[in-house]
Amino acid sequence: MKIYEYEKVNIIGYLESIGSRIALTTNLWTAENQKKWYMAITGHFIDDNWELQSCVLRCEFIYYFKTSNTHDILHCIVI
């Protein structure tokens, strides 16, 4: 947990200091045998040297439920 907290503080400071915008993407995957969903939010940006950078900003466990409605899934994630 000490490494996590250290890296979290570093990436927050770094993202506040860059002069570019950040694009966010999400990935959602399931562990069917455990009936669990996981979601990661990744930030992508161009650094001062014009190199593409990416970092995972958040990863969350989401309770599994059966639905084909994307709105239901997003509602569950946001709340």
C-alpha positions, 0 to 999 in steps of 0.5 A, spaced: 500 500 500 505 504 501 508 503 493 500 505 491 500 511 495 507 513 493 505 512 485 498 515 486 501 522 489 506 522 483 501 521 478 496 526 480 502 531 481 504 529 474 498 530 471 496 537 474 503 539 471 502 537 464 500 542 458 496 537 454 489 534 455 487 527 457 483 522 453 480 517 458 478 510 456 475 504 459 475 497 459 470 492 462 472 485 463 468 479 466 470 473 470 464 469 469 466 463 473 466 468 479 460 472 476 464 479 477 466 485 473 472 489 473 473 496 470 479 500 469 479 507 467 486 509 463 488 516 462 492 517 455 496 524 454 502 527 450 507 529 454 512 535 453 517 530 449 511 529 444 511 522 446 504 518 448 503 516 455 498 512 458 496 510 466 491 507 469 487 512 473 482 507 477 480 500 477 474 497 480 470 491 482 463 491 479 458 487 482 455 482 476 448 482 474 445 480 467 443 485 463 443 487 455 442 495 457 448 499 456 445 504 460 444 500 466 451 498 466 453 505 466 448 507 471 451 502 476 458 504 475 457 512 476 453 511 482 
